[in-house]
């Protein structure tokens, strides 16, 4: 499980001032690349430039704080980290997918003789 990193005070203050009650970092990986989606709660208009700038600032901080590589064997996995700015708590959860195989059957191998 990933350890939650402390949030930068300047960022914390900005988020609080914007009325953000919680921030969710949704990291995911599986092949060679890490991805990050940032969600602000309550719902914000992500078309709003100020909100976009805030999200970008969270992203920059999160990549620095977590340096998530995303490396793996190809199965998807991820870590969600939610910062509750009201109760000042952090929750981490990890998820992963496993490859599952359906039924298999075997039969006789037939070689088609070319004429």
N, C-alpha and C positions, 0 to 999 in steps of 0.2 A: 504493500500500500504506500502511496506517496505521502510524504509528510507535508502538512500545510505550511507554507512559508508566511512569515509576517508581512502584512501589507504596509506599504510605504505611507508614512503619515500625511505627506502632501497629497497623495492620491486619495487616501481615506477622507481627508477634509473636503476635497473636491466632490467626491461621491456623495458625502453627507449633505453638502451644500446644494447639490443638484436634486436632492430628495430621493436618492437611491437607498432602498432598505436592504437589498442584498445583491450580491454579484456572484454569478456562477461561471466558473471556468470549466469548459468541457474540452479536455484534451483527448485526442484519439490518435491511434497509430496502428501499426500492423505490418507494413512493409518497410520502407526506409525513411518515411517522412512523418513528422509529427504535425498534427493539425490542432488548431485551437478555435473554439467558438466562445464568445463572451456574451452572456445574457445579463441584462440589468433588470431588476425588479423594484417596484411594480413596473408594468409595461411602459416602455418609452417609445417615442417615434424615432425609429432608427434612420429616417430620412432627414431628421433635424441635424444640422451641421454641428451644433454644440454637443449633441448626444453622440454623433459619430466620432468627434474628437475625443470625447471621454472614453468611448469604447477602444479607440486606437491607443490611448494612453494606458488603459488597463492591459491591452495586448502586449505593448512594449514592456511594461513592468513584468507581466507574467512570463514572457519568454526569457527575460533576464533572471527572474527568480527561480524558474523551474527547469530551464534548458531541457525540454522534452524532446527526445530524439525520435521516438516513434518506431525505433528498430524492432524487428520481430520476424517471425517466420511466415508472415502473410495472413495469419488470422487476425481479425480486428480486435482491438482492445482499447480501453480508454480509462481515464480518471476524471471524475467530476469533483471539483472543489468549490464549495459554496461558502462565501463569507457573509455572515449575517451581521449587518451593520447596526441593527437595533439592539440585539442581545449580545453583540460582540462575541459571537461563537463562529467556529469554522467546522464544516462537515466535509469529510472526504469519502468518496465511494469509488470503487473500481469495478469495471465490467469487462467481460471478454466473451468472445464467441469461440465455440469449438467446432471443428469440422465434424460433421456426422455423415455416415454413409448409409445409403438405403440397402435394401435386400440385394444379395448377389446370387447368381446362379451359374452353374457351369454346364457346358455341353461338350459334345464331341467337336474337335477341330476338324474342319473339312478343308482339304486342299483341292482347289479347282484346277483340274488338269487342262492346260491350254492346248488347243489342237491347231 
